[in-house]
Amino acid sequence: MTIKGVLFDFDGTLTLPGALDFPAIKKALGCPLDQLILEFVESQPPDQQTRLIKILEEKEAEAAQASLPNRGAEKCISALRKRQIPVGILTRNTLRSIKEALGNFEQVTIDDFDAIITRELSLPKPHPDGIIKAAGRMGFSPEELLVVGDFRLDVIAGKRAGAITVLLTNGGVSVMTPDDPPPDYTISHLEDLPALLSQLN
């Protein structure tokens, strides 16, 4: 199967890890450390959800303003665009935050992406819904997508959608657990991705 497009996670993948302080956000929300934020908010009574979403979006907006491109991110996107390989973003974040963070990139703009799927448009990862929708917008099947992310939810969602998965470690250790499906490939930095894609195709 020829890979026709690449779908990136955003925070910690295209952006430098650390801007989103998840433990601090969970503390502000009253979310247990072992729970996912969006799922925790969804589990709360309706009258509480509005308040929690407002807190979450404020924290996300602050993080987006402080976000910087990840190592090799702009070079990677530029290399894929030059090869006419469609690229997209799939994130549990909001479109507002994506636009804000991309404003800190120098060589990449929102127009470089063929699809941007945020939580306003799909069920959040690890559900495969966002990958399926992104593939549709990019004009091919999920099986023809390379899904790249720095967290276990990216790999799980990719596997459930039938895509090829790449775990980005950012030079650190794997974030996968023993019960998770293993990624198809692992890279340390985004500048390694174009070469991997060339090997696969």
C-alpha positions, 0 to 999 in steps of 0.5 A, spaced: 500 500 500 502 506 497 502 512 503 499 518 500 498 522 506 501 524 513 496 526 518 500 529 524 498 530 532 499 537 534 501 539 541 508 535 542 508 533 535 508 539 531 509 543 537 515 543 542 513 538 548 511 542 554 507 548 552 501 544 555 502 542 562 497 537 563 498 536 570 496 543 572 490 543 567 488 537 571 489 540 577 485 546 575 479 542 573 479 537 579 481 532 574 484 525 577 491 525 574 489 518 571 484 520 567 483 523 560 481 531 560 476 531 555 473 524 558 473 527 565 469 533 563 464 529 559 463 525 565 461 531 569 454 534 570 451 538 564 451 545 569 459 543 571 461 542 563 460 549 561 465 551 567 470 546 566 470 547 558 471 555 559 477 553 564 480 548 559 480 553 553 483 558 557 489 554 559 489 551 552 489 558 549 495 560 554 499 554 551 498 556 544 500 563 545 507 560 548 507 554 543 514 553 539 515 549 533 518 542 534 525 540 532 524 539 525 517 540 524 517 546 519 523 542 515 519 536 515 512 539 513 516 543 507 519 537 505 513 533 504 509 539 501 515 539 496 514 532 494 506 533 493 504 529 499 498 532 503 499 533 510 493 534 515 492 535 523 488 531 528 488 534 535 484 533 541 485 541 541 481 546 538 481 550 532 482 557 535 488 554 539 491 551 532 491 557 529 494 561 535 500 556 535 501 556 528 502 564 528 509 562 532 511 558 526 516 562 521 515 557 514 509 553 515 502 556 515 495 553 516 494 553 508 499 548 508 495 543 511 489 539 507 485 537 513 485 540 520 480 535 524 479 538 531 475 536 537 469 540 534 469 536 528 470 529 531 470 524 537 477 525 540 482 520 540 483 514 541 476 514 537 478 513 530 473 518 527 478 523 526 482 519 522 477 517 518 474 524 517 481 527 515 482 521 510 476 523 507 478 530 506 484 528 503 481 524 498 483 517 500 482 511 505 485 511 512 489 505 510 493 510 505 495 514 511 501 515 515 499 517 522 504 521 526 504 522 534 507 523 540 502 519 545 499 513 545 492 515 543 495 517 537 497 510 535 491 507 538 487 511 534 491 510 528 491 502 529 483 502 530 482 506 523 487 501 519 492 507 518 500 506 518 502 509 525 509 512 527 510 514 534 515 520 535 519 520 542 522 526 541 528 523 543 525 520 550 522 514 552 516 510 549 509 513 552 506 506 550 503 501 555 504 494 555 496 493 553 497 498 547 498 496 540 505 497 538 506 503 533 508 500 526 514 505 526 518 509 531 522 515 530 526 520 535 525 527 531 521 529 525 526 530 521 527 522 520 520 522 517 521 524 510 526 518 509 522 513 513 516 515 508 521 514 502 523 507 504 515 505 505 514 508 498 
